[in-house]
């Protein structure tokens, strides 16, 4: 069984919470152009609304009754949320056609967010779809991401040079100014606060090149204007990706060796 809930934004006001909780709040029909908002396209309507409209899809009254169906759509959303059963059988047909129609209509309604975060990001939205299963999957994905980041941190914690390269790319700061203990502590904090970015950088096959580019920029051997990276008067990359390609091109080995020599001199 698959159930979701249409929940409402918490009401703000001077009234007691128990009064606000019992307030009658509904999602009403809206029009898109001259037609009421529909939850289904024409093909889906013929498939899913058969049991909800009194005539078959090929009946002359079908267009009028279908329009009335959507025009009269209204969902009362109590404080605890409106529960909808959106279970589909083995043939892809809804167990509860009315709830299925309501759910698909809510997904398209401009006042309904696809999640609480989506609702909060748009002042026009007053409701959101809460899917317990989706939230569990999302929570588990976050846990898996953190576990993977922890494993990768343990892997690289014995390689100080790699830890430095990851710090170069993540912070654009020179880790040589830090003690080994400070490097480990800082990278651990970044791993916890930005696990996705940490994993992406740590596993990047171009990590060594990117770290070297950051060192050259920090030492002013290369200049960075916006996203562009410049050597002397020549733009060697419109962004980091372009610059990595430049460094991997053997034709540029002479210029790159010159950069490295300048870096050694500065160091």
ABEGO torsion letter per residue (X at the ends): XBBBBBBBBBBBEABBAAAAAABBBBBBBBBBEABBBBABBAAAAAAAAAAABABBAABAAAAAAAAAAAAABBBBBBAAEBBBBABBBAAGBBABAAAAAAAAAAAABAABBABAAAAAABAABABBBBBAAAAAAAAAAAAAAAAAAAAAAAAAAABAAAAAAAAAAAAGBBAAABBAAAAAAAAAAAAAABAAAAAAAAABAAAAAAAAAAAAAAAGABBBBEABBBBEABBABABAAAAAAAAABAAAAAAAAAAAAAAAAAX
